[in-house]
Amino acid sequence: MSSRTASVRVGLLLILGMVGAVGLVLFLARDQVKDGLSAESYFSESVQGLDVGAPVKFRGVTLGQVTEIALVTANYMPGLSVDVQRPESRLVVVRWLVDPKRIGRALDLGTAVDLGLRARLSSQGITGLAYIELDFVDPKRFPPAKVPWTPRDAYLPAMPSTMTQVQDAAQALAEKLKGIDLDRMVASVQAVLDDVHGQLSGGSAAAGLADLAALAHTMRTGAEAADLPGMMAELRATTAALRATLDGKETKALLTASAQAAERLAASTVRLPALIASLDATLKRANNGTSDVQAELIPVLRDAKAAAANLRETTETLRRYPASVLLGAPPPRANGASQ
């Protein structure tokens, strides 16, 4: 009886194990993409942790899965000898499928590549499992690599992973540090520190610091002797008096009178062009009147000049012949008579 019960229990355990295995297979295969857009990328770094079936994500959203991982030499150089000196001989080809329904309407792959769409390896936390991450980057910083063969599927250029970029930067820094003589640099820094310490201990720097301390003490003494609190109180009182003066009635009246004077000055300034025009017209009329008077005086002055000439001649005649007033004109001169 006990042996039959044990057999039943073993049978149930086997059945439950088979059901669990089938469920696990169905669970793992629920996100598999049967049909979709096929593409491939070439990686120059290790793809450790990346397996077939690994997800392909775009900014965290799963779009497809990896379908094949192989060496380029096995896919595109099957009959050629492997030359490890050629970079393309060390590439790893990764092919993957993307479900178009999860992308929606998007750019074609060629345009997306021109805009900077690249594939790179990423790690899922601390598990070490890797996946393909798609993202847009600067196309000038990560230009697409040219390959000497025709890709079987659509070609999406790859870029180094974040860890690889960090490692490359660290190696470049280490190479630069190799060319630096650290011992000599440390000795130079120590010499500079010793020189600074000597200057601060008894050199000109120590004397300068002593003078600076004496100056600070003098300034403190002068500030204490200047009675700064009293000066501040006087300054506050002066400010208050000035504010009271500005707020006083006389100041306000003066400001009001100044404003009125400014308004009257502005009004006078407005009338000033008309006044200038009137004066200009008056001057023009005066000039015209002067011209008329000059025109009338010219004949009178001419007649007066002629009368003056006649009067001068008559006077000269009377001077020479005073009797001409009574006798008329002087007798004619005889021929040959002396004057």
Secondary structure, DSSP 4 states (H G I P E B T S, - for coil): -HHHHHHHHHHHHHHHHHHHHHHHHHHHTTT--SS-EEEEEEESS--TT--TT-EEEETTEEEEEEEEEEEHHHHH-TTS---TTSGGGG-EEEEEEE-HHHH-S---HHHHHHTTEEEEEEE-TTS--EEEEEEE--TTTSPPPP-SS--SSEE--B---HHHHHHHHHHHHHHHHHTS-HHHHHHHHHHHHHHHHHHHHHSHHHHHHHHHHHHHHHHHHHHHHTTHHHHHHHHHHHHHHHHHHHHSHHHHHHHHHHHHHHHHHHHHHHHHHHHHHHHHHHHHHHHHHHHHHHHHHHHHHHHHHHHHHHHHHHHHHHHH-TTHHHH-SPPPPPTT---
